[in-house]
């Protein structure tokens, strides 16, 4: 399997630049997931790798070979789209083997490669069915099988599970993870789904407005986000953000006051910042502690509580944005009108007025 490298890659449509200088190196056999909000450029970047979009500037290399001007069919890439794009008049077998037939591969070799892919994806009983006789998950497996038979250097997936219901998404997520383990191939996968990104990826690439905000292992990004955008984007539910002000500089760091809780003061080991600076405190839902267990307590009005079995999510009023607090289901305070929680400096994040992480 091949490595893939993007160097200073840009994409413009007229005067509008949508990819603004991307540098990225993907190792052989790596499973890389592009995530980011709608319009961030993740699908455009994938289509540029596939050769479906022209690269305005910069270089794309696959296996050490420059691919900017190489025809899409000769890049050693197979792409699985959001829509299944199956030929309705062809059987599963014919759909999977069509690209090979078009390329002049012998009937015997086509049959072997189709049968091998069908075995991997458990499609053998469905080979003689038409697409209209398949479920959504089965159609997506056929689309993946059509890519497998080409034996590509790199697989590209463009939000392949977004058209499936929740249960099928879970099933197909497991199937794709198993497929990567079995084929040991390079996969680049685009999604907006946090769970897909965290569970599938070896490496996550977070994009915003055509630039890469951060690249790293899923738990690296979760535990050590580079900035407020990444902190808020990676993780479900999203990190809680509370506006604050630096009230004091101390030998051990800075002391902040929370804007919506003026009596709440928290000292964090931060060397940057000055008195009066506007900052943002970040706390994940699971990091709110029991009363008295942390460095400062907050008593909040409960708006809504979602009971999910083993845990509950409590939505508490705290200004413009509610705080989301994770609690064990057995705790009765999830059903109360108020909830008291603690924040520990050791588990809190601090961001400056531009969103850069201070701690």
C-alpha positions in Angstrom: 0.0 0.0 0.0 1.2 3.5 -0.8 1.8 6.7 1.2 0.1 9.9 0.2 1.4 13.4 0.5 -0.2 16.8 0.0 2.2 19.8 -0.2 0.9 23.4 -0.1 -2.3 22.3 -1.9 -4.8 25.0 -2.8 -8.1 25.0 -4.6 -9.9 28.1 -5.9 -13.2 28.6 -7.8 -12.6 31.9 -9.5 -11.7 34.4 -6.8 -13.0 32.1 -4.0 -10.3 30.0 -2.3 -11.7 27.0 -0.6 -8.5 25.0 0.2 -5.9 27.4 1.5 -2.6 25.6 1.6 -2.9 22.1 3.0 0.2 20.1 4.0 -0.4 16.5 5.0 1.4 13.2 4.9 -0.5 9.9 5.2 1.4 6.7 5.9 0.7 3.3 4.2 -2.1 1.3 5.7 -3.2 4.3 7.8 -6.9 5.0 8.4 -7.3 8.8 8.2 -10.6 10.7 8.8 -11.2 14.2 7.7 -13.7 16.0 9.9 -15.0 19.6 10.1 -18.2 21.6 9.8 -20.1 21.8 6.5 -18.2 23.9 4.0 -14.8 23.4 5.6 -13.4 21.8 2.4 -13.1 18.1 3.5 -15.1 16.7 0.6 -13.3 19.0 -1.9 -10.0 17.9 -0.6 -11.0 14.2 -1.0 -12.2 14.9 -4.6 -8.9 16.6 -5.4 -7.0 13.4 -4.2 -9.4 11.3 -6.4 -8.7 13.6 -9.4 -12.4 14.7 -9.6 -11.3 18.3 -8.8 -8.3 20.1 -10.4 -5.6 21.2 -7.9 -5.1 24.9 -8.3 -1.6 24.9 -6.7 0.6 22.6 -4.8 1.4 18.9 -5.2 -0.2 15.6 -4.6 2.0 12.5 -4.4 0.9 8.9 -4.2 3.7 6.3 -3.6 6.2 9.1 -4.3 4.8 9.9 -7.7 3.3 13.3 -8.5 -0.3 12.8 -9.4 -1.6 16.3 -10.2 -2.1 15.7 -13.9 -2.6 11.9 -13.8 -6.0 10.7 -15.0 -8.2 9.6 -12.1 -8.4 6.1 -13.4 -4.7 5.7 -13.2 -4.1 7.0 -9.7 -4.6 3.6 -8.0 -7.6 5.0 -6.1 -11.1 3.7 -5.5 -13.8 6.0 -4.2 -17.0 5.1 -2.3 -19.6 7.9 -2.5 -22.4 9.1 -0.2 -24.9 7.9 -2.8 -24.5 4.2 -3.7 -24.4 5.0 -7.5 -25.2 1.4 -8.5 -26.5 0.6 -12.0 -30.2 -0.4 -11.4 -30.4 -2.8 -14.3 -27.3 -4.8 -13.3 -27.0 -7.5 -10.7 -24.7 -7.2 -7.7 -22.2 -9.3 -9.5 -22.3 -7.2 -12.6 -22.1 -3.9 -10.6 -19.0 -5.1 -8.7 -17.3 -6.3 -11.9 -18.2 -3.6 -14.3 -15.0 -1.5 -13.8 -12.9 -4.6 -14.4 -14.9 -5.5 -17.5 -14.5 -2.0 -18.8 -10.7 -2.2 -18.2 -10.5 -5.4 -20.3 -9.8 -7.9 -17.4 -10.6 -11.5 -18.3 -13.9 -13.1 -17.3 -12.1 -15.6 -15.1 -10.1 -12.9 -13.2 -13.3 -10.7 -12.8 -15.1 -13.7 -11.3 -12.3 -14.4 -8.9 -12.0 -10.8 -7.7 -15.8 -10.4 -7.4 -16.1 -13.6 -5.4 -13.2 -12.6 -3.1 -14.8 -9.2 -2.4 -18.2 -10.8 -1.9 -16.7 -13.2 0.6 -15.1 -10.4 2.6 -18.3 -8.4 2.7 -20.7 -11.4 3.2 -22.4 -10.6 -0.2 -22.2 -14.1 -1.7 -26.0 -14.8 -1.2 -26.8 -11.5 -2.9 -24.7 -11.7 -6.1 -27.6 -12.3 -8.4 -30.0 -9.7 -7.0 -30.7 -6.3 -8.4 -30.0 -3.1 -6.3 -33.8 -2.6 -5.8 -33.9 -5.9 -4.0 -31.3 -4.8 -1.4 -31.5 -2.8 1.8 -29.5 0.4 2.3 -26.8 -1.3 4.2 -26.5 -4.1 1.5 -26.3 -1.5 -1.2 -23.5 0.3 0.6 -21.6 -3.0 0.9 -22.0 -3.5 -2.8 -20.5 0.0 -3.4 -17.6 -0.9 -1.1 -17.2 -4.2 -2.9 -17.0 -2.4 -6.3 -14.1 -0.5 -4.9 -12.4 -3.5 -3.4 -12.3 -5.5 -6.7 -10.1 -2.8 -8.2 -7.4 -3.6 -5.6 -6.5 0.1 -5.2 -3.6 1.7 -3.4 -5.9 4.0 -1.5 -9.6 3.9 -0.6 -11.6 7.1 -0.4 -14.9 7.3 1.5 -17.1 10.4 1.2 -19.6 10.2 4.1 -20.6 6.7 3.1 -23.0 6.1 6.1 -24.9 9.4 6.1 -27.9 7.9 4.2 -28.3 5.0 6.7 -30.4 4.8 9.9 -28.7 4.8 13.3 -28.7 1.0 13.7 -27.3 0.4 10.2 -24.6 3.1 10.7 -23.3 1.2 13.8 -23.3 -2.1 11.9 -21.5 -0.6 8.8 -19.0 1.2 11.0 -18.0 -2.1 12.5 -17.9 -3.6 8.9 -15.6 -0.8 7.7 -13.2 -1.2 10.7 -13.1 -5.0 10.1 -12.5 -4.4 6.4 -9.5 -2.1 7.1 -8.0 -4.7 9.4 -8.4 -7.5 6.8 -7.2 -5.6 3.7 -4.5 -3.6 5.5 -4.9 -0.8 3.0 -4.7 3.0 3.2 -8.1 4.6 3.8 -9.1 8.3 3.7 -12.6 8.8 5.1 -14.7 12.0 5.2 -17.5 12.4 7.9 -19.2 14.9 10.1 -20.1 12.2 12.6 -17.9 12.4 15.8 -18.5 8.8 16.7 -17.4 7.6 13.3 -14.2 9.7 13.5 -13.3 8.7 17.0 -13.9 5.0 16.6 -12.6 4.4 13.1 -9.6 6.7 12.7 -5.9 6.0 13.3 -5.5 9.7 12.7 -8.0 12.6 12.6 -7.5 15.7 10.5 -9.7 18.6 11.7 -10.4 21.2 9.0 -12.0 24.6 9.2 -12.4 27.1 6.3 -10.0 25.3 4.0 -7.1 24.9 6.5 -6.0 22.1 8.9 -6.5 23.1 12.5 -5.0 20.0 14.0 -3.8 16.5 13.1 -3.5 13.7 15.7 -4.7 10.4 17.1 -8.3 10.5 18.3 -7.5 10.6 22.0 -4.7 13.1 21.5 -7.2 15.5 20.0 -9.8 14.8 22.7 -7.3 15.3 25.6 -5.0 17.9 24.1 -6.9 20.1 21.6 -4.8 22.9 20.1 -7.5 25.5 20.2 -11.1 26.2 21.2 -12.4 25.1 17.8 -10.9 21.7 18.0 -11.9 21.3 21.6 -15.5 22.1 20.7 -15.6 20.0 17.6 -14.0 16.7 18.9 -16.1 14.9 21.4 -19.8 14.2 21.9 -21.3 16.0 23.7 -19.2 19.0 22.9 -17.0 20.6 25.5 -18.7 23.2 27.7 -17.4 26.8 27.3 -17.8 29.5 30.0 -16.8 33.1 29.4 -14.4 34.4 32.1 -12.0 37.2 33.0 -8.5 37.0 34.5 -8.9 38.6 37.9 -5.4 38.1 39.4 -1.9 36.9 38.5 -0.3 34.7 41.1 2.9 32.8 41.5 1.1 29.6 40.6 -0.7 30.9 37.5 -3.8 33.1 37.0 -7.1 33.3 38.9 -10.2 33.7 36.8 -13.7 34.7 37.6 -16.6 33.2 35.6 -18.8 35.9 34.0 -22.1 34.2 34.9 -20.9 33.2 38.4 -19.0 36.2 39.8 -18.3 34.5 43.1 -16.7 31.6 41.4 -12.9 31.9 41.2 -10.6 29.3 39.8 -6.8 29.3 39.8 -5.1 27.6 36.8 -1.3 27.0 36.2 -1.1 29.4 33.2 1.9 31.6 32.5 0.3 33.7 29.8 -2.4 36.4 30.2 -2.8 39.6 32.1 -5.4 40.9 34.6 -8.5 42.0 32.7 -8.0 39.7 29.7 -11.1 38.0 28.4 -10.7 34.2 28.4 -12.9 31.1 28.0 -12.9 28.2 30.5 -13.6 24.7 28.9 -14.9 21.7 30.8 -16.1 18.4 29.3 -19.4 17.0 30.5 -17.8 14.0 32.3 -15.3 16.3 34.1 -17.8 18.0 36.4 -17.4 16.5 39.8 -19.6 16.1 42.9 -20.0 19.0 45.3 -16.8 19.7 47.2 -14.7 17.3 45.1 -13.1 20.0 43.0 -11.6 23.5 43.3 -14.8 25.5 42.9 -18.6 24.6 43.2 -21.4 25.9 41.0 -25.1 25.6 41.8 -27.1 25.7 38.6 -30.8 25.5 37.6 -31.6 22.3 35.7 -33.4 22.9 32.4 -33.7 19.4 30.9 -32.3 15.9 31.9 -31.8 13.2 29.3 -31.9 9.7 30.9 -29.9 7.2 28.8 -29.8 4.2 31.1 -26.4 4.0 32.7 -25.9 7.8 32.5 -27.9 11.0 32.3 -27.1 14.3 30.6 -28.2 17.3 32.6 -28.7 20.6 30.7 -28.2 23.4 33.2 -28.9 27.1 32.7 -25.6 29.1 32.7 -26.1 32.1 30.4 -26.4 32.0 26.6 -25.3 28.4 26.3 -26.5 25.6 28.6 -23.9 23.5 30.4 -24.1 19.8 29.6 -23.2 17.7 32.7 -22.8 13.9 32.6 -24.1 12.1 35.7 -24.5 8.4 36.6 -28.2 7.5 36.2 -28.5 6.4 39.8 -27.9 9.9 41.1 -31.3 11.5 42.0 -30.0 15.1 41.4 -30.6 14.5 37.7 -34.3 14.9 38.4 -34.0 17.9 40.7 -34.6 21.6 39.9 -31.0 22.5 40.8 -27.7 20.7 40.5 -24.4 21.5 42.3 -21.2 20.5 40.6 -17.5 21.1 41.1 -14.8 22.1 38.6 -11.2 20.9 39.1 -8.4 23.0 37.7 -6.6 19.8 36.7 -9.4 18.8 34.3 -10.2 22.3 32.9 -9.0 24.0 29.8 -8.4 27.7 29.2 -8.5 29.6 25.9 -7.6 33.2 25.1 -9.8 35.7 23.3 -8.7 34.4 19.9 -9.5 30.8 20.8 -5.9 29.6 21.3 -5.3 27.2 24.2 -3.5 28.6 27.2 -3.9 25.4 29.2 
